[in-house]
Amino acid sequence: MTQPIILVETELLVDYRGVLACLDGYMNIAIQQNEKYLNGQLKNKYEDAFLRGNNVLYISTQKRKA
């Protein structure tokens, strides 16, 4: 089973897109191979990142690019 690609929007209106590595009951999220977007523009790429659940507005799935 492959890990889903997700989109996470934070309270600061920053979007993170990447591969879901781990999610817990507090909505803490570990993301691999992710990209950080601000106002729709790519700002940075990270190998992995951890987002605290109290900063997350929503999480959604995203289709893989072919």
Order of alpha helices (4+ residues) and beta strands (2+ residues): beta-beta-beta-beta-beta
